[in-house]
Amino acid sequence: MSIFESIMLICFGASWPLAILKTWRAKNPVGKSLPFLYLVIIGYVAGCLHKIYYNWDWVFFLYLLNTLMVLTDIVLTQYYIRKNRAI
């Protein structure tokens, strides 16, 4: 089991719901960096692939959950960027 890896993912994962909520409430993603979010999601996908191919354990699901939360933040950010440009 990867206890330190799981602690890291839980700590990082705790911040994503707050980031999503902030984007959703503000409806204005000023200060959000899409390149940063894409780099983070690439890292989480790489972690998922590592777990699938080399070291399968339950930590895979933490990577997957974090990936889905970052993807949600990316979708919301892109939506509000496009919506705010149209106004």
trRosetta pair geometry for C-beta under 8 A, 3 or more apart (Angstrom, degrees):
i j d omega theta_ij theta_ji phi_ij phi_ji
1 6 7.5 -22 169 -16 93 135
1 57 6.0 168 -114 -175 54 150
1 58 7.6 -6 -127 35 95 99
1 59 7.6 135 -161 -35 67 109
2 5 3.6 -13 150 38 120 124
2 6 5.7 134 97 -25 79 87
2 55 7.5 75 -48 141 127 130
2 57 6.2 150 3 68 97 143
2 59 4.9 -24 55 -38 118 157
3 6 5.8 -56 -145 37 28 110
3 7 6.5 31 155 -21 63 103
4 7 5.6 -48 -147 33 34 113
4 8 6.5 38 152 -19 63 103
5 8 5.7 -53 -152 34 32 113
5 9 6.4 26 153 -15 65 108
5 59 5.5 32 108 -152 117 155
6 9 5.7 -55 -145 40 33 109
6 10 6.2 36 155 -21 66 105
6 59 5.1 -116 -78 -107 89 103
6 62 5.9 155 -133 -16 72 164
7 10 5.8 -54 -146 36 30 111
7 11 6.3 29 156 -18 64 107
8 11 5.9 -59 -150 37 28 109
8 12 6.3 20 157 -10 66 108
9 12 5.8 -53 -140 43 32 106
9 13 5.6 34 157 -23 65 114
9 47 7.9 160 -91 160 123 160
9 59 6.7 137 14 -163 153 92
9 62 4.0 86 127 146 145 129
9 63 6.5 -76 -127 -66 142 56
9 66 6.0 -115 -162 -33 93 141
10 13 5.5 -56 -138 41 26 114
10 14 6.5 38 156 -33 61 99
10 62 6.7 -63 -59 -141 66 132
11 14 5.9 -46 -153 18 29 114
11 15 7.7 23 152 -15 56 100
12 15 6.2 -61 -168 29 39 108
12 16 7.4 42 145 -30 68 100
12 66 6.3 33 106 -127 109 138
13 16 5.8 -44 -154 15 44 115
13 62 6.5 -107 -43 -166 148 88
13 65 6.2 35 -135 107 135 111
13 66 4.8 -100 -92 -85 94 96
13 69 6.8 122 -145 24 76 154
14 17 7.4 -53 -170 26 36 101
14 18 7.8 26 144 -6 62 111
15 18 5.7 -64 -162 41 48 113
15 19 6.1 47 147 -22 78 107
16 19 5.5 -54 -144 37 37 112
16 20 6.2 38 158 -20 69 104
16 66 6.5 163 -23 -140 153 68
16 69 3.7 74 141 140 145 135
16 70 6.3 -83 -126 -62 131 62
16 72 8.0 97 166 57 112 110
16 73 6.6 -115 -158 -35 89 131
17 20 5.6 -53 -146 38 33 112
17 21 6.2 34 155 -20 66 107
17 69 6.7 -70 -59 -142 59 130
18 21 5.7 -54 -145 38 30 112
18 22 6.3 34 155 -22 64 106
19 22 5.7 -52 -147 34 30 113
19 23 6.5 29 155 -16 63 105
19 73 5.5 6 118 -112 112 139
20 23 5.9 -57 -151 37 30 109
20 24 6.1 27 154 -17 66 111
20 69 6.5 -105 -41 -167 133 85
20 72 5.5 10 -116 113 131 116
20 73 5.1 -107 -85 -80 77 84
20 76 6.5 121 -146 13 74 154
21 24 5.7 -57 -143 40 29 111
21 25 6.0 23 161 -14 66 110
22 25 6.1 -58 -140 40 25 105
22 26 5.9 11 167 -7 64 116
23 26 6.3 -63 -136 45 22 100
23 27 7.9 87 164 -76 52 25
23 29 5.5 17 -133 -95 99 91
23 32 6.8 45 -99 -69 114 145
23 73 6.1 133 4 -143 155 76
23 76 4.6 105 125 121 132 131
23 77 5.9 -71 -144 -71 142 72
23 80 6.8 -160 -180 6 92 148
24 27 7.3 10 178 -66 27 65
24 76 6.0 -66 -72 -148 74 146
26 29 7.5 132 91 -71 118 39
26 30 7.9 -107 146 28 138 86
27 80 5.5 -174 -171 -125 52 125
27 83 7.7 -66 -179 91 96 139
27 84 8.0 147 145 -64 79 106
28 80 6.2 -149 -90 165 23 130
28 84 6.3 92 -117 -83 76 145
29 32 4.0 -44 175 19 101 134
29 76 7.4 143 -73 121 124 82
29 77 4.3 103 -121 -137 162 78
29 80 5.0 131 -15 81 101 124
29 81 5.9 -51 47 -57 124 85
32 37 7.1 11 176 -35 99 127
32 73 7.8 -163 -145 166 133 102
32 77 4.9 -135 126 -128 156 129
33 36 3.7 61 95 9 116 115
33 37 6.6 166 93 -13 63 82
34 37 5.5 -53 -144 38 37 111
34 38 6.2 38 156 -20 68 104
34 74 6.9 89 -136 -135 83 86
34 77 6.3 178 -85 121 88 137
34 78 7.2 78 -109 -72 128 85
35 38 5.7 -55 -147 37 32 112
35 39 6.4 35 154 -20 65 104
36 39 5.7 -54 -151 35 32 111
36 40 6.5 32 152 -19 65 104
37 40 5.6 -52 -149 35 33 113
37 41 6.4 30 154 -17 66 105
37 70 6.0 167 -165 -173 87 97
37 73 6.1 -144 -134 103 133 111
37 74 5.0 164 140 -84 137 92
37 77 6.9 172 -11 26 166 157
38 41 5.8 -54 -145 38 32 108
38 42 6.4 38 153 -23 64 103
38 74 7.2 93 -70 -112 66 133
39 42 5.7 -52 -149 33 32 113
39 43 6.6 34 152 -19 63 104
40 43 5.7 -56 -156 34 33 113
40 44 6.5 28 151 -15 67 105
40 70 5.4 -152 108 -134 115 148
41 44 5.6 -51 -146 38 37 110
41 45 6.2 39 154 -19 68 104
41 67 6.1 90 -145 -141 78 74
41 70 4.7 -171 -79 115 89 134
41 71 6.3 98 -119 -67 133 72
41 74 6.8 -19 -41 -38 145 142
42 45 5.8 -54 -146 38 30 111
42 46 6.3 34 152 -21 64 105
43 46 5.6 -53 -148 35 30 113
43 47 6.5 34 151 -20 63 103
44 47 5.5 -50 -151 34 35 115
44 48 6.5 40 149 -21 65 100
44 63 5.4 160 -167 -167 79 80
44 66 5.1 -147 -124 101 137 106
44 67 4.2 -180 127 -78 132 84
44 70 6.3 163 9 20 151 143
45 48 5.5 -48 -151 33 36 115
45 49 6.4 34 152 -17 66 104
45 67 6.1 100 -66 -119 66 131
46 49 5.7 -53 -147 38 33 110
46 50 6.3 38 152 -23 64 104
47 50 5.6 -51 -147 33 31 114
47 51 6.5 30 154 -17 64 104
47 63 4.2 -156 108 -122 115 134
48 51 5.9 -60 -154 36 30 109
48 52 6.4 27 152 -19 66 108
48 60 6.2 81 -135 -154 65 81
48 63 4.6 -175 -69 124 73 131
48 64 6.0 93 -106 -71 120 72
48 67 6.5 -10 -40 -37 134 149
49 52 5.6 -53 -145 36 34 112
49 53 6.0 7 166 1 69 114
50 53 6.5 -69 -136 49 23 93
50 54 5.4 -41 -171 39 64 115
50 55 6.4 -4 148 33 85 100
51 54 7.4 -64 -96 55 12 72
51 55 5.9 -65 -120 78 48 74
51 56 5.8 87 169 -108 72 45
51 57 6.7 -103 -148 37 104 62
51 59 6.3 -151 -107 84 135 88
51 60 3.9 176 133 -88 151 93
51 63 6.3 -176 -3 20 141 147
52 56 6.6 45 -123 -88 24 92
52 60 6.9 99 -58 -124 67 132
56 60 6.6 -13 -145 -38 64 135
57 60 6.7 157 73 -14 44 90
58 61 5.8 -32 -178 18 66 112
58 62 7.8 69 132 -14 70 93
59 62 5.2 -44 -163 30 56 116
59 63 6.7 59 141 -18 73 97
60 63 5.7 -56 -157 37 36 112
60 64 6.2 35 148 -20 69 108
61 64 5.3 -48 -142 38 37 116
61 65 6.2 41 155 -22 66 102
62 65 5.7 -50 -144 35 31 111
62 66 6.4 29 156 -14 63 107
63 66 6.0 -60 -149 40 28 108
63 67 6.2 33 152 -23 65 108
64 67 5.5 -53 -147 34 30 115
64 68 6.5 29 155 -18 64 105
65 68 5.9 -56 -151 36 30 110
65 69 6.5 28 153 -17 64 106
66 69 5.7 -55 -147 37 34 110
66 70 6.3 31 156 -16 67 105
67 70 6.0 -57 -147 39 29 107
67 71 6.2 31 153 -20 64 109
68 71 5.5 -53 -145 38 31 115
68 72 6.4 38 153 -23 63 102
69 72 5.6 -49 -151 32 33 115
69 73 6.6 33 151 -17 63 103
70 73 5.5 -52 -151 36 36 112
70 74 6.4 40 149 -22 66 103
71 74 5.5 -50 -147 34 33 114
71 75 6.4 34 154 -19 65 104
72 75 5.8 -53 -147 35 31 110
72 76 6.4 27 156 -14 64 107
73 76 5.8 -55 -145 41 31 109
73 77 6.1 32 156 -21 65 109
74 77 5.8 -56 -145 37 27 111
74 78 6.2 23 159 -14 64 108
75 78 6.1 -58 -146 40 27 106
75 79 6.2 30 155 -22 63 110
76 79 5.6 -56 -145 35 29 114
76 80 6.3 18 162 -10 66 108
77 80 6.3 -62 -146 42 26 101
77 81 6.2 30 155 -22 64 108
78 81 5.6 -52 -144 34 31 114
78 82 6.4 27 159 -14 65 106
79 82 6.1 -63 -154 39 26 106
79 83 6.1 23 153 -17 65 113
80 83 5.3 -51 -135 42 35 114
80 84 5.9 34 163 -19 67 108
81 84 6.1 -60 -146 39 23 106
81 85 6.5 25 154 -21 60 108
82 85 5.8 -56 -150 33 31 113
82 86 6.6 30 154 -22 64 106
83 86 5.9 -57 -154 31 31 112
83 87 7.1 35 150 -29 62 101
84 87 5.8 -44 -153 19 38 116
